[in-house]
């Protein structure tokens, strides 16, 4: 029982900022804060229904199926819809659960357009990695077998993984973010396939973005201190609001 307060405190430190942000966003905007998430879930369910019809399979493949062997312009045109095309060999409820949970939290915390940008960027990173890996070949580091060029690459999983890591970075849920990354590494070690490799590519792209934003924020903070003479005239220590301010009404300079 003595460990219970310590575990509770660790949970508050890990998830407290995230929970407060979600509560504040939902309280301020209600269901409107989840407009993108609900639209994405509805679109995914609709596409799943259509692609299981005899008349719908072909159009869905033509509009949303991405393969590494496809011409790059065609793949780029198909990539946005490919996020909402569930894999035929997996239950659709898994994709819907991922969208409702991760997209929902991300949309409330990041906003609609930023969520969409991160999701698309993560998916695009996986798609481009597949083309690069096939071009390198199985003998090269990070290379892929030629057969992977024909694998249909659809679904929201890369976007979900990228969004999860990005939100954890924004809300300083370091342990949760590390667990997401570790889970994707284990996935590749246990079952090394194209999907697992693309998840890691999505994570790598998001981590690069997070690293750049960290560097830019620290640089702006350093320039502000130099411009102010390195301190305050009152003798109080300089504050760094981008790093230490906490609270539900917080609006940080981070993306």
Secondary structure by P-SEA (a helix, b strand, c coil): ccaaaaaaaaaaaacaaaaaaaaaaaaacccccaaaaaaaaaaaaaaaaaaaccccaaaaaacccccccccaaaaaaacccccccccccccaaaaaaaaaaaaaaaaaaccaaaaaaaaaaaaaaaaaaaaaaaaacccccccccccccccccccaaaaaaaaaaaaaaaacaaaaaaaaaaaaaaaaaacccaaaaaaaaaaaaaaaaaaaaaaaaaaaaaaaaaaaccccccccccccccccccccccccccc
